[in-house]
Amino acid sequence: MTSQTPTERELDILKILWEHGDSTVREVYEAIRDDVPIVQNTVQAMLRTMEEKGLVTHRTEGRAFVYRPTAKRERTTRRMVGKLLDSAFDGAVDQLVQSLFTHRKPSREELDRLDELIREHQQKSRRK
């Protein structure tokens, strides 16, 4: 497993691989080109760099390399949030949440889900 944190563009590519599954350079390029100003050769170079960093691996099918992520989405995002929490908020969860609320107002459904998560966490903490 890798401990590398992906760059913003690498994360864009990882999201495609997580959503679409194993993909060739061309398939990644076609999925990303409408949202990100990028050419196919850049996608290919980025995937090679990502493989060197341990973010993806590949297998060969005919003449094409088929890439897949080495880490699950949840593990990668959890690690990224952890680094953000520690570096920007000195580990203060309440400050992170307050910053999120300042950045974007949560929907009623999101607030309900947050309430549910807090209740679940409190119940787990009481059992320990």
C-alpha positions as CSV (number, residue, x, y, z in Angstrom):
1,M,0.0,0.0,0.0
2,T,1.1,3.5,-0.6
3,S,1.3,6.4,1.8
4,Q,1.5,8.9,-1.0
5,T,-1.2,11.7,-1.1
6,P,-2.4,12.2,-4.7
7,T,-2.2,15.7,-6.3
8,E,-5.5,17.3,-7.4
9,R,-5.1,15.9,-11.0
10,E,-4.0,12.5,-9.7
11,L,-7.2,12.5,-7.6
12,D,-9.2,13.3,-10.7
13,I,-7.7,10.2,-12.4
14,L,-8.2,8.0,-9.3
15,K,-11.9,9.0,-9.1
16,I,-12.3,7.8,-12.7
17,L,-10.6,4.5,-11.9
18,W,-12.7,4.1,-8.8
19,E,-16.0,4.8,-10.6
20,H,-15.3,3.1,-13.9
21,G,-13.0,0.3,-12.8
22,D,-9.8,-0.8,-14.6
23,S,-9.2,1.5,-17.5
24,T,-6.8,2.1,-20.4
25,V,-5.1,5.5,-20.8
26,R,-7.6,6.3,-23.6
27,E,-10.6,5.4,-21.4
28,V,-9.3,7.6,-18.6
29,Y,-8.6,10.5,-21.1
30,E,-12.1,10.2,-22.6
31,A,-13.7,10.2,-19.1
32,I,-11.7,13.3,-17.9
33,R,-11.3,15.5,-21.0
34,D,-14.7,17.3,-20.7
35,D,-14.0,18.4,-17.1
36,V,-10.2,18.8,-17.2
37,P,-8.2,20.6,-19.9
38,I,-5.7,17.8,-20.6
39,V,-4.3,15.8,-23.5
40,Q,-4.0,12.1,-23.8
41,N,-0.2,12.1,-23.6
42,T,-0.4,14.0,-20.3
43,V,-2.8,11.4,-18.9
44,Q,-0.4,8.7,-20.0
45,A,2.5,10.5,-18.3
46,M,0.5,11.1,-15.1
47,L,-0.5,7.4,-14.9
48,R,3.2,6.4,-15.2
49,T,4.1,8.8,-12.4
50,M,1.2,7.6,-10.3
51,E,2.4,4.0,-10.8
52,E,5.9,5.1,-9.6
53,K,4.3,6.7,-6.5
54,G,2.3,3.5,-5.9
55,L,-1.1,5.0,-6.5
56,V,-1.9,2.7,-9.4
57,T,-0.7,-0.5,-11.0
58,H,-1.2,-1.9,-14.5
59,R,-1.5,-5.0,-16.5
60,T,-1.0,-5.4,-20.3
61,E,-3.8,-6.4,-22.6
62,G,-2.5,-6.6,-26.1
63,R,-0.7,-3.3,-26.7
64,A,-2.7,-1.4,-24.0
65,F,-1.9,-0.8,-20.4
66,V,-4.9,-1.3,-18.2
67,Y,-4.6,0.7,-14.9
68,R,-6.3,0.1,-11.6
69,P,-5.9,2.0,-8.3
70,T,-3.9,0.3,-5.5
71,A,-5.9,1.8,-2.7
72,K,-9.7,2.0,-2.1
73,R,-11.4,5.3,-2.3
74,E,-12.4,5.3,1.3
75,R,-8.8,4.7,2.6
76,T,-7.4,7.4,0.3
77,T,-10.0,10.0,1.3
78,R,-9.7,9.1,5.0
79,R,-5.9,9.6,4.8
80,M,-6.3,12.9,2.9
81,V,-8.9,14.2,5.5
82,G,-6.6,13.1,8.3
83,K,-3.7,15.1,6.9
84,L,-5.9,18.1,6.4
85,L,-7.3,17.8,9.9
86,D,-3.8,17.6,11.4
87,S,-2.1,20.2,9.3
88,A,-4.8,22.9,9.0
89,F,-6.8,22.4,12.1
90,D,-4.3,20.9,14.6
91,G,-6.6,17.9,15.0
92,A,-9.6,20.0,16.0
93,V,-12.6,18.2,14.4
94,D,-15.1,21.0,15.5
95,Q,-13.0,23.6,13.6
96,L,-12.9,21.4,10.5
97,V,-16.7,21.0,10.6
98,Q,-17.2,24.8,11.2
99,S,-14.9,25.5,8.3
100,L,-16.9,23.2,6.1
101,F,-20.2,24.9,7.1
102,T,-18.7,28.3,6.3
103,H,-17.6,27.0,2.9
104,R,-20.9,25.4,1.9
105,K,-24.2,25.3,3.7
106,P,-25.2,21.7,4.2
107,S,-28.6,20.4,3.0
108,R,-31.2,19.2,5.4
109,E,-30.4,15.6,4.4
110,E,-26.7,16.2,5.1
111,L,-27.5,17.7,8.5
112,D,-29.8,14.7,9.3
113,R,-27.0,12.3,8.3
114,L,-24.5,14.3,10.5
115,D,-26.9,14.0,13.5
116,E,-27.1,10.3,12.8
117,L,-23.3,9.9,12.7
118,I,-22.9,11.8,15.9
119,R,-25.5,9.6,17.7
120,E,-23.8,6.5,16.4
121,H,-20.4,7.7,17.5
122,Q,-21.7,8.6,21.0
123,Q,-23.3,5.2,21.3
124,K,-20.0,3.5,20.4
125,S,-18.1,5.7,22.8
126,R,-20.4,4.7,25.7
127,R,-19.9,1.0,25.0
128,K,-16.1,1.3,25.4
